[in-house]
Amino acid sequence: MMNFSNDEINLMCIYDTGDRMGTLNALRDMRGELDADETELRAMTDSAISKLEAMTDADYGKLELYPDFDDEE
């Protein structure tokens, strides 16, 4: 199973469509709307997309996509 950061999980919670491909497409659509100066969000989105592409639908179904707004510290 992929090791997602809290920020990546929170991002996926926002764009979760209920399945891996839908969430991937939603993240890709959002990424296309980012401004050039939104480099941190772009990097986090790219990381989440990369991890989602590498996992199976079954593994995606096992993710607990609940927002966690605590810091990773």
PDB file of N, CA, C and O in Angstrom:
ATOM      1  N   MET A   1       0.853  -1.178   0.000  1.00  0.00           N
ATOM      2  CA  MET A   1       0.000   0.000   0.000  1.00  0.00           C
ATOM      3  C   MET A   1       0.899   1.242   0.000  1.00  0.00           C
ATOM      4  O   MET A   1       1.943   1.268   0.653  1.00  0.00           O
ATOM      5  N   MET A   2       0.487   2.240  -0.723  1.00  0.00           N
ATOM      6  CA  MET A   2       1.257   3.468  -0.829  1.00  0.00           C
ATOM      7  C   MET A   2       1.249   4.231   0.495  1.00  0.00           C
ATOM      8  O   MET A   2       0.300   4.157   1.276  1.00  0.00           O
ATOM      9  N   ASN A   3       2.330   4.959   0.717  1.00  0.00           N
ATOM     10  CA  ASN A   3       2.468   5.756   1.919  1.00  0.00           C
ATOM     11  C   ASN A   3       2.155   7.215   1.576  1.00  0.00           C
ATOM     12  O   ASN A   3       3.031   7.947   1.116  1.00  0.00           O
ATOM     13  N   PHE A   4       0.922   7.632   1.798  1.00  0.00           N
ATOM     14  CA  PHE A   4       0.493   8.995   1.505  1.00  0.00           C
ATOM     15  C   PHE A   4       0.734   9.895   2.705  1.00  0.00           C
ATOM     16  O   PHE A   4       0.567   9.470   3.848  1.00  0.00           O
ATOM     17  N   SER A   5       1.126  11.138   2.449  1.00  0.00           N
ATOM     18  CA  SER A   5       1.256  12.114   3.528  1.00  0.00           C
ATOM     19  C   SER A   5      -0.140  12.552   3.970  1.00  0.00           C
ATOM     20  O   SER A   5      -1.119  12.317   3.262  1.00  0.00           O
ATOM     21  N   ASN A   6      -0.230  13.182   5.132  1.00  0.00           N
ATOM     22  CA  ASN A   6      -1.516  13.711   5.597  1.00  0.00           C
ATOM     23  C   ASN A   6      -2.080  14.703   4.587  1.00  0.00           C
ATOM     24  O   ASN A   6      -3.280  14.696   4.313  1.00  0.00           O
ATOM     25  N   ASP A   7      -1.222  15.553   4.034  1.00  0.00           N
ATOM     26  CA  ASP A   7      -1.676  16.535   3.049  1.00  0.00           C
ATOM     27  C   ASP A   7      -2.229  15.860   1.802  1.00  0.00           C
ATOM     28  O   ASP A   7      -3.234  16.306   1.249  1.00  0.00           O
ATOM     29  N   GLU A   8      -1.582  14.790   1.358  1.00  0.00           N
ATOM     30  CA  GLU A   8      -2.073  14.062   0.184  1.00  0.00           C
ATOM     31  C   GLU A   8      -3.430  13.410   0.476  1.00  0.00           C
ATOM     32  O   GLU A   8      -4.327  13.424  -0.367  1.00  0.00           O
ATOM     33  N   ILE A   9      -3.569  12.845   1.670  1.00  0.00           N
ATOM     34  CA  ILE A   9      -4.853  12.238   2.054  1.00  0.00           C
ATOM     35  C   ILE A   9      -5.935  13.307   2.080  1.00  0.00           C
ATOM     36  O   ILE A   9      -7.033  13.091   1.566  1.00  0.00           O
ATOM     37  N   ASN A  10      -5.639  14.452   2.671  1.00  0.00           N
ATOM     38  CA  ASN A  10      -6.621  15.542   2.721  1.00  0.00           C
ATOM     39  C   ASN A  10      -7.009  15.982   1.319  1.00  0.00           C
ATOM     40  O   ASN A  10      -8.186  16.227   1.051  1.00  0.00           O
ATOM     41  N   LEU A  11      -6.041  16.085   0.425  1.00  0.00           N
ATOM     42  CA  LEU A  11      -6.307  16.468  -0.958  1.00  0.00           C
ATOM     43  C   LEU A  11      -7.204  15.433  -1.637  1.00  0.00           C
ATOM     44  O   LEU A  11      -8.156  15.786  -2.334  1.00  0.00           O
ATOM     45  N   MET A  12      -6.895  14.161  -1.429  1.00  0.00           N
ATOM     46  CA  MET A  12      -7.712  13.105  -2.026  1.00  0.00           C
ATOM     47  C   MET A  12      -9.113  13.077  -1.435  1.00  0.00           C
ATOM     48  O   MET A  12     -10.065  12.732  -2.135  1.00  0.00           O
ATOM     49  N   CYS A  13      -9.263  13.432  -0.164  1.00  0.00           N
ATOM     50  CA  CYS A  13     -10.601  13.515   0.441  1.00  0.00           C
ATOM     51  C   CYS A  13     -11.445  14.549  -0.292  1.00  0.00           C
ATOM     52  O   CYS A  13     -12.632  14.331  -0.534  1.00  0.00           O
ATOM     53  N   ILE A  14     -10.840  15.654  -0.636  1.00  0.00           N
ATOM     54  CA  ILE A  14     -11.560  16.732  -1.318  1.00  0.00           C
ATOM     55  C   ILE A  14     -12.002  16.299  -2.709  1.00  0.00           C
ATOM     56  O   ILE A  14     -13.111  16.618  -3.138  1.00  0.00           O
ATOM     57  N   TYR A  15     -11.140  15.573  -3.415  1.00  0.00           N
ATOM     58  CA  TYR A  15     -11.404  15.214  -4.813  1.00  0.00           C
ATOM     59  C   TYR A  15     -11.847  13.769  -5.000  1.00  0.00           C
ATOM     60  O   TYR A  15     -11.951  13.305  -6.136  1.00  0.00           O
ATOM     61  N   ASP A  16     -12.108  13.053  -3.923  1.00  0.00           N
ATOM     62  CA  ASP A  16     -12.526  11.655  -4.004  1.00  0.00           C
ATOM     63  C   ASP A  16     -13.881  11.527  -4.700  1.00  0.00           C
ATOM     64  O   ASP A  16     -14.851  12.189  -4.333  1.00  0.00           O
ATOM     65  N   THR A  17     -13.923  10.669  -5.700  1.00  0.00           N
ATOM     66  CA  THR A  17     -15.171  10.401  -6.420  1.00  0.00           C
ATOM     67  C   THR A  17     -15.736   9.030  -6.073  1.00  0.00           C
ATOM     68  O   THR A  17     -16.797   8.643  -6.563  1.00  0.00           O
ATOM     69  N   GLY A  18     -15.017   8.297  -5.221  1.00  0.00           N
ATOM     70  CA  GLY A  18     -15.473   6.965  -4.848  1.00  0.00           C
ATOM     71  C   GLY A  18     -14.690   5.854  -5.511  1.00  0.00           C
ATOM     72  O   GLY A  18     -14.781   4.697  -5.099  1.00  0.00           O
ATOM     73  N   ASP A  19     -13.910   6.195  -6.547  1.00  0.00           N
ATOM     74  CA  ASP A  19     -13.038   5.192  -7.162  1.00  0.00           C
ATOM     75  C   ASP A  19     -11.729   5.841  -7.597  1.00  0.00           C
ATOM     76  O   ASP A  19     -11.633   7.059  -7.740  1.00  0.00           O
ATOM     77  N   ARG A  20     -10.733   4.999  -7.800  1.00  0.00           N
ATOM     78  CA  ARG A  20      -9.378   5.472  -8.088  1.00  0.00           C
ATOM     79  C   ARG A  20      -9.309   6.287  -9.375  1.00  0.00           C
ATOM     80  O   ARG A  20      -8.728   7.371  -9.386  1.00  0.00           O
ATOM     81  N   MET A  21      -9.889   5.785 -10.450  1.00  0.00           N
ATOM     82  CA  MET A  21      -9.800   6.496 -11.731  1.00  0.00           C
ATOM     83  C   MET A  21     -10.527   7.840 -11.687  1.00  0.00           C
ATOM     84  O   MET A  21     -10.050   8.825 -12.249  1.00  0.00           O
ATOM     85  N   GLY A  22     -11.661   7.877 -11.029  1.00  0.00           N
ATOM     86  CA  GLY A  22     -12.398   9.129 -10.902  1.00  0.00           C
ATOM     87  C   GLY A  22     -11.615  10.157 -10.106  1.00  0.00           C
ATOM     88  O   GLY A  22     -11.570  11.335 -10.461  1.00  0.00           O
ATOM     89  N   THR A  23     -10.999   9.699  -9.026  1.00  0.00           N
ATOM     90  CA  THR A  23     -10.193  10.603  -8.208  1.00  0.00           C
ATOM     91  C   THR A  23      -8.972  11.078  -8.982  1.00  0.00           C
ATOM     92  O   THR A  23      -8.614  12.254  -8.916  1.00  0.00           O
ATOM     93  N   LEU A  24      -8.334  10.174  -9.712  1.00  0.00           N
ATOM     94  CA  LEU A  24      -7.200  10.569 -10.559  1.00  0.00           C
ATOM     95  C   LEU A  24      -7.618  11.641 -11.559  1.00  0.00           C
ATOM     96  O   LEU A  24      -6.925  12.645 -11.725  1.00  0.00           O
ATOM     97  N   ASN A  25      -8.733  11.430 -12.213  1.00  0.00           N
ATOM     98  CA  ASN A  25      -9.207  12.405 -13.198  1.00  0.00           C
ATOM     99  C   ASN A  25      -9.551  13.739 -12.552  1.00  0.00           C
ATOM    100  O   ASN A  25      -9.266  14.794 -13.117  1.00  0.00           O
ATOM    101  N   ALA A  26     -10.160  13.700 -11.375  1.00  0.00           N
ATOM    102  CA  ALA A  26     -10.497  14.936 -10.670  1.00  0.00           C
ATOM    103  C   ALA A  26      -9.233  15.698 -10.277  1.00  0.00           C
ATOM    104  O   ALA A  26      -9.184  16.922 -10.398  1.00  0.00           O
ATOM    105  N   LEU A  27      -8.211  14.981  -9.807  1.00  0.00           N
ATOM    106  CA  LEU A  27      -6.948  15.628  -9.446  1.00  0.00           C
ATOM    107  C   LEU A  27      -6.253  16.203 -10.680  1.00  0.00           C
ATOM    108  O   LEU A  27      -5.695  17.298 -10.628  1.00  0.00           O
ATOM    109  N   ARG A  28      -6.289  15.473 -11.775  1.00  0.00           N
ATOM    110  CA  ARG A  28      -5.677  15.978 -13.012  1.00  0.00           C
ATOM    111  C   ARG A  28      -6.402  17.242 -13.503  1.00  0.00           C
ATOM    112  O   ARG A  28      -5.768  18.196 -13.955  1.00  0.00           O
ATOM    113  N   ASP A  29      -7.726  17.232 -13.409  1.00  0.00           N
ATOM    114  CA  ASP A  29      -8.493  18.416 -13.814  1.00  0.00           C
ATOM    115  C   ASP A  29      -8.135  19.611 -12.940  1.00  0.00           C
ATOM    116  O   ASP A  29      -7.907  20.711 -13.444  1.00  0.00           O
ATOM    117  N   MET A  30      -8.087  19.390 -11.618  1.00  0.00           N
ATOM    118  CA  MET A  30      -7.732  20.467 -10.698  1.00  0.00           C
ATOM    119  C   MET A  30      -6.337  20.981 -10.983  1.00  0.00           C
ATOM    120  O   MET A  30      -6.102  22.189 -10.969  1.00  0.00           O
ATOM    121  N   ARG A  31      -5.401  20.066 -11.244  1.00  0.00           N
ATOM    122  CA  ARG A  31      -4.016  20.463 -11.513  1.00  0.00           C
ATOM    123  C   ARG A  31      -3.934  21.380 -12.725  1.00  0.00           C
ATOM    124  O   ARG A  31      -3.126  22.309 -12.752  1.00  0.00           O
ATOM    125  N   GLY A  32      -4.758  21.124 -13.715  1.00  0.00           N
ATOM    126  CA  GLY A  32      -4.780  21.947 -14.917  1.00  0.00           C
ATOM    127  C   GLY A  32      -5.258  23.365 -14.667  1.00  0.00           C
ATOM    128  O   GLY A  32      -5.031  24.250 -15.491  1.00  0.00           O
ATOM    129  N   GLU A  33      -5.917  23.590 -13.542  1.00  0.00           N
ATOM    130  CA  GLU A  33      -6.424  24.922 -13.193  1.00  0.00           C
ATOM    131  C   GLU A  33      -5.471  25.711 -12.301  1.00  0.00           C
ATOM    132  O   GLU A  33      -5.721  26.882 -12.015  1.00  0.00           O
ATOM    133  N   LEU A  34      -4.375  25.080 -11.856  1.00  0.00           N
ATOM    134  CA  LEU A  34      -3.452  25.752 -10.952  1.00  0.00           C
ATOM    135  C   LEU A  34      -2.675  26.858 -11.668  1.00  0.00           C
ATOM    136  O   LEU A  34      -2.310  26.725 -12.836  1.00  0.00           O
ATOM    137  N   ASP A  35      -2.433  27.940 -10.949  1.00  0.00           N
ATOM    138  CA  ASP A  35      -1.597  29.020 -11.461  1.00  0.00           C
ATOM    139  C   ASP A  35      -0.130  28.625 -11.333  1.00  0.00           C
ATOM    140  O   ASP A  35       0.217  27.740 -10.551  1.00  0.00           O
ATOM    141  N   ALA A  36       0.713  29.274 -12.093  1.00  0.00           N
ATOM    142  CA  ALA A  36       2.142  28.965 -12.116  1.00  0.00           C
ATOM    143  C   ALA A  36       2.791  29.122 -10.738  1.00  0.00           C
ATOM    144  O   ALA A  36       3.757  28.423 -10.432  1.00  0.00           O
ATOM    145  N   ASP A  37       2.278  30.019  -9.913  1.00  0.00           N
ATOM    146  CA  ASP A  37       2.900  30.256  -8.605  1.00  0.00           C
ATOM    147  C   ASP A  37       2.435  29.281  -7.529  1.00  0.00           C
ATOM    148  O   ASP A  37       2.892  29.368  -6.390  1.00  0.00           O
ATOM    149  N   GLU A  38       1.551  28.368  -7.856  1.00  0.00           N
ATOM    150  CA  GLU A  38       1.053  27.390  -6.895  1.00  0.00           C
ATOM    151  C   GLU A  38       1.909  26.124  -6.929  1.00  0.00           C
ATOM    152  O   GLU A  38       1.409  25.014  -7.113  1.00  0.00           O
ATOM    153  N   THR A  39       3.201  26.325  -6.746  1.00  0.00           N
ATOM    154  CA  THR A  39       4.163  25.235  -6.905  1.00  0.00           C
ATOM    155  C   THR A  39       4.033  24.157  -5.834  1.00  0.00           C
ATOM    156  O   THR A  39       4.210  22.975  -6.129  1.00  0.00           O
ATOM    157  N   GLU A  40       3.730  24.542  -4.604  1.00  0.00           N
ATOM    158  CA  GLU A  40       3.623  23.554  -3.527  1.00  0.00           C
ATOM    159  C   GLU A  40       2.418  22.646  -3.747  1.00  0.00           C
ATOM    160  O   GLU A  40       2.517  21.429  -3.587  1.00  0.00           O
ATOM    161  N   LEU A  41       1.284  23.232  -4.111  1.00  0.00           N
ATOM    162  CA  LEU A  41       0.090  22.433  -4.383  1.00  0.00           C
ATOM    163  C   LEU A  41       0.293  21.570  -5.619  1.00  0.00           C
ATOM    164  O   LEU A  41      -0.176  20.432  -5.661  1.00  0.00           O
ATOM    165  N   ARG A  42       0.979  22.089  -6.617  1.00  0.00           N
ATOM    166  CA  ARG A  42       1.275  21.317  -7.826  1.00  0.00           C
ATOM    167  C   ARG A  42       2.136  20.099  -7.485  1.00  0.00           C
ATOM    168  O   ARG A  42       1.869  18.995  -7.960  1.00  0.00           O
ATOM    169  N   ALA A  43       3.163  20.298  -6.668  1.00  0.00           N
ATOM    170  CA  ALA A  43       4.054  19.193  -6.291  1.00  0.00           C
ATOM    171  C   ALA A  43       3.298  18.141  -5.476  1.00  0.00           C
ATOM    172  O   ALA A  43       3.490  16.944  -5.688  1.00  0.00           O
ATOM    173  N   MET A  44       2.442  18.575  -4.547  1.00  0.00           N
ATOM    174  CA  MET A  44       1.672  17.635  -3.744  1.00  0.00           C
ATOM    175  C   MET A  44       0.689  16.864  -4.625  1.00  0.00           C
ATOM    176  O   MET A  44       0.512  15.658  -4.450  1.00  0.00           O
ATOM    177  N   THR A  45       0.055  17.552  -5.564  1.00  0.00           N
ATOM    178  CA  THR A  45      -0.880  16.903  -6.473  1.00  0.00           C
ATOM    179  C   THR A  45      -0.154  15.898  -7.354  1.00  0.00           C
ATOM    180  O   THR A  45      -0.642  14.787  -7.557  1.00  0.00           O
ATOM    181  N   ASP A  46       1.003  16.276  -7.877  1.00  0.00           N
ATOM    182  CA  ASP A  46       1.794  15.357  -8.703  1.00  0.00           C
ATOM    183  C   ASP A  46       2.182  14.112  -7.922  1.00  0.00           C
ATOM    184  O   ASP A  46       2.139  13.003  -8.455  1.00  0.00           O
ATOM    185  N   SER A  47       2.559  14.287  -6.664  1.00  0.00           N
ATOM    186  CA  SER A  47       2.940  13.156  -5.825  1.00  0.00           C
ATOM    187  C   SER A  47       1.750  12.229  -5.595  1.00  0.00           C
ATOM    188  O   SER A  47       1.880  11.010  -5.710  1.00  0.00           O
ATOM    189  N   ALA A  48       0.601  12.799  -5.272  1.00  0.00           N
ATOM    190  CA  ALA A  48      -0.597  11.986  -5.044  1.00  0.00           C
ATOM    191  C   ALA A  48      -1.007  11.254  -6.320  1.00  0.00           C
ATOM    192  O   ALA A  48      -1.363  10.076  -6.274  1.00  0.00           O
ATOM    193  N   ILE A  49      -0.960  11.943  -7.452  1.00  0.00           N
ATOM    194  CA  ILE A  49      -1.306  11.323  -8.734  1.00  0.00           C
ATOM    195  C   ILE A  49      -0.372  10.152  -9.028  1.00  0.00           C
ATOM    196  O   ILE A  49      -0.815   9.077  -9.434  1.00  0.00           O
ATOM    197  N   SER A  50       0.911  10.371  -8.821  1.00  0.00           N
ATOM    198  CA  SER A  50       1.896   9.318  -9.076  1.00  0.00           C
ATOM    199  C   SER A  50       1.620   8.081  -8.222  1.00  0.00           C
ATOM    200  O   SER A  50       1.686   6.956  -8.717  1.00  0.00           O
ATOM    201  N   LYS A  51       1.316   8.285  -6.962  1.00  0.00           N
ATOM    202  CA  LYS A  51       1.034   7.167  -6.069  1.00  0.00           C
ATOM    203  C   LYS A  51      -0.274   6.471  -6.448  1.00  0.00           C
ATOM    204  O   LYS A  51      -0.362   5.244  -6.402  1.00  0.00           O
ATOM    205  N   LEU A  52      -1.280   7.247  -6.819  1.00  0.00           N
ATOM    206  CA  LEU A  52      -2.553   6.654  -7.236  1.00  0.00           C
ATOM    207  C   LEU A  52      -2.400   5.844  -8.516  1.00  0.00           C
ATOM    208  O   LEU A  52      -3.026   4.794  -8.666  1.00  0.00           O
ATOM    209  N   GLU A  53      -1.578   6.321  -9.433  1.00  0.00           N
ATOM    210  CA  GLU A  53      -1.341   5.590 -10.681  1.00  0.00           C
ATOM    211  C   GLU A  53      -0.660   4.259 -10.427  1.00  0.00           C
ATOM    212  O   GLU A  53      -0.870   3.298 -11.166  1.00  0.00           O
ATOM    213  N   ALA A  54       0.161   4.200  -9.376  1.00  0.00           N
ATOM    214  CA  ALA A  54       0.941   2.996  -9.088  1.00  0.00           C
ATOM    215  C   ALA A  54       0.165   1.952  -8.284  1.00  0.00           C
ATOM    216  O   ALA A  54       0.624   0.818  -8.145  1.00  0.00           O
ATOM    217  N   MET A  55      -0.992   2.317  -7.759  1.00  0.00           N
ATOM    218  CA  MET A  55      -1.721   1.369  -6.925  1.00  0.00           C
ATOM    219  C   MET A  55      -2.882   0.744  -7.691  1.00  0.00           C
ATOM    220  O   MET A  55      -3.266   1.221  -8.759  1.00  0.00           O
ATOM    221  N   THR A  56      -3.423  -0.307  -7.142  1.00  0.00           N
ATOM    222  CA  THR A  56      -4.550  -0.985  -7.768  1.00  0.00           C
ATOM    223  C   THR A  56      -5.868  -0.387  -7.268  1.00  0.00           C
ATOM    224  O   THR A  56      -5.904   0.323  -6.263  1.00  0.00           O
ATOM    225  N   ASP A  57      -6.938  -0.690  -7.987  1.00  0.00           N
ATOM    226  CA  ASP A  57      -8.265  -0.265  -7.547  1.00  0.00           C
ATOM    227  C   ASP A  57      -8.609  -0.891  -6.194  1.00  0.00           C
ATOM    228  O   ASP A  57      -9.230  -0.252  -5.345  1.00  0.00           O
ATOM    229  N   ALA A  58      -8.205  -2.131  -6.008  1.00  0.00           N
ATOM    230  CA  ALA A  58      -8.474  -2.813  -4.737  1.00  0.00           C
ATOM    231  C   ALA A  58      -7.769  -2.107  -3.579  1.00  0.00           C
ATOM    232  O   ALA A  58      -8.352  -1.918  -2.511  1.00  0.00           O
ATOM    233  N   ASP A  59      -6.509  -1.718  -3.799  1.00  0.00           N
ATOM    234  CA  ASP A  59      -5.787  -0.997  -2.752  1.00  0.00           C
ATOM    235  C   ASP A  59      -6.433   0.361  -2.486  1.00  0.00           C
ATOM    236  O   ASP A  59      -6.501   0.802  -1.339  1.00  0.00           O
ATOM    237  N   TYR A  60      -6.900   1.015  -3.527  1.00  0.00           N
ATOM    238  CA  TYR A  60      -7.580   2.299  -3.354  1.00  0.00           C
ATOM    239  C   TYR A  60      -8.822   2.124  -2.479  1.00  0.00           C
ATOM    240  O   TYR A  60      -9.113   2.956  -1.620  1.00  0.00           O
ATOM    241  N   GLY A  61      -9.529   1.058  -2.705  1.00  0.00           N
ATOM    242  CA  GLY A  61     -10.728   0.784  -1.926  1.00  0.00           C
ATOM    243  C   GLY A  61     -10.453   0.584  -0.448  1.00  0.00           C
ATOM    244  O   GLY A  61     -11.351   0.752   0.377  1.00  0.00           O
ATOM    245  N   LYS A  62      -9.228   0.228  -0.104  1.00  0.00           N
ATOM    246  CA  LYS A  62      -8.851   0.015   1.298  1.00  0.00           C
ATOM    247  C   LYS A  62      -8.412   1.305   1.991  1.00  0.00           C
ATOM    248  O   LYS A  62      -8.265   1.335   3.213  1.00  0.00           O
ATOM    249  N   LEU A  63      -8.204   2.372   1.210  1.00  0.00           N
ATOM    250  CA  LEU A  63      -7.776   3.637   1.817  1.00  0.00           C
ATOM    251  C   LEU A  63      -8.866   4.197   2.713  1.00  0.00           C
ATOM    252  O   LEU A  63     -10.053   4.109   2.397  1.00  0.00           O
ATOM    253  N   GLU A  64      -8.464   4.757   3.802  1.00  0.00           N
ATOM    254  CA  GLU A  64      -9.394   5.439   4.697  1.00  0.00           C
ATOM    255  C   GLU A  64      -9.287   6.933   4.402  1.00  0.00           C
ATOM    256  O   GLU A  64      -8.438   7.629   4.958  1.00  0.00           O
ATOM    257  N   LEU A  65     -10.144   7.402   3.536  1.00  0.00           N
ATOM    258  CA  LEU A  65     -10.079   8.787   3.101  1.00  0.00           C
ATOM    259  C   LEU A  65     -10.935   9.674   4.007  1.00  0.00           C
ATOM    260  O   LEU A  65     -12.038  10.096   3.658  1.00  0.00           O
ATOM    261  N   TYR A  66     -10.374   9.930   5.172  1.00  0.00           N
ATOM    262  CA  TYR A  66     -10.980  10.839   6.128  1.00  0.00           C
ATOM    263  C   TYR A  66      -9.984  11.970   6.356  1.00  0.00           C
ATOM    264  O   TYR A  66      -8.807  11.702   6.596  1.00  0.00           O
ATOM    265  N   PRO A  67     -10.419  13.216   6.291  1.00  0.00           N
ATOM    266  CA  PRO A  67      -9.476  14.316   6.450  1.00  0.00           C
ATOM    267  C   PRO A  67      -8.811  14.283   7.820  1.00  0.00           C
ATOM    268  O   PRO A  67      -9.451  13.993   8.831  1.00  0.00           O
ATOM    269  N   ASP A  68      -7.531  14.583   7.833  1.00  0.00           N
ATOM    270  CA  ASP A  68      -6.749  14.674   9.065  1.00  0.00           C
ATOM    271  C   ASP A  68      -6.041  16.016   9.024  1.00  0.00           C
ATOM    272  O   ASP A  68      -5.055  16.190   8.308  1.00  0.00           O
ATOM    273  N   PHE A  69      -6.543  16.942   9.781  1.00  0.00           N
ATOM    274  CA  PHE A  69      -6.023  18.294   9.714  1.00  0.00           C
ATOM    275  C   PHE A  69      -4.935  18.556  10.748  1.00  0.00           C
ATOM    276  O   PHE A  69      -4.540  19.703  10.960  1.00  0.00           O
ATOM    277  N   ASP A  70      -4.448  17.495  11.393  1.00  0.00           N
ATOM    278  CA  ASP A  70      -3.316  17.637  12.323  1.00  0.00           C
ATOM    279  C   ASP A  70      -2.027  17.711  11.521  1.00  0.00           C
ATOM    280  O   ASP A  70      -1.934  17.164  10.422  1.00  0.00           O
ATOM    281  N   ASP A  71      -1.042  18.387  12.076  1.00  0.00           N
ATOM    282  CA  ASP A  71       0.262  18.471  11.419  1.00  0.00           C
ATOM    283  C   ASP A  71       0.939  17.114  11.468  1.00  0.00           C
ATOM    284  O   ASP A  71       0.643  16.288  12.331  1.00  0.00           O
ATOM    285  N   GLU A  72       1.867  16.890  10.516  1.00  0.00           N
ATOM    286  CA  GLU A  72       2.593  15.617  10.462  1.00  0.00           C
ATOM    287  C   GLU A  72       3.748  15.572  11.448  1.00  0.00           C
ATOM    288  O   GLU A  72       4.431  14.550  11.524  1.00  0.00           O
ATOM    289  N   GLU A  73       3.988  16.592  12.178  1.00  0.00           N
ATOM    290  CA  GLU A  73       5.150  16.700  13.056  1.00  0.00           C
ATOM    291  C   GLU A  73       5.180  15.656  14.121  1.00  0.00           C
ATOM    292  O   GLU A  73       6.105  15.628  14.933  1.00  0.00           O
TER     293      GLU A  73
END
